[in-house]
Amino acid sequence: MARVSTMILGPPGLEIAIEYNEANRRVTQASWVLAAGYTAWVRVWQNLSLVYESTIAGPETGAENIPGNLRVEEVTDYSGETYLDHPANITYSIEVQASG
């Protein structure tokens, strides 16, 4: 699975990603690896409507499907470089909190 968004933090064992299918560019799932003592929140909005929300408490490794037909699209930045990104109507939030 290709990743469109990834958050990797300094402590080992902390990674959260939003993934897509390379063949059809559909956003498919959120995946995570969380060490003990960490909690993560993942949210995805389409046109300002919440379409996915999950809270994960570590230690935990897993993935969850993101429903709907969200697709990444080609974007060209100011330097002329082209890459895949969330469409303009998709926003996301990934938050991680250490407990203890």
Phi, psi and omega in degrees: 000134177275156182247134177260333178219134178219137173240116176240124182256163184306311181297139179300144176089018178236108178208132178226136184218151169250123190247158178222160178276123183294330183291316183242002178064018179281133174291122190252318187200163168255136178232157184205154168225116181235129175285164177301142177091006179236145174234140180233147175236130178237128178225142176229131178244146172235122183052043178068009175257129180293121180249345179206136175210134179212143174242129184233130177248130182279161004282134184201137171231131180178190180205156179220139179292145173256117185288166175096192184237050178284135182228141174284159180222159178287134179232139175249123181275181185299335181271357181094358179284134179254137180209167177268138181212171173299145174297162184301333182273004179250127173234157180215160178221131174234119180236142177230137180230134174272137178246152177097000000 
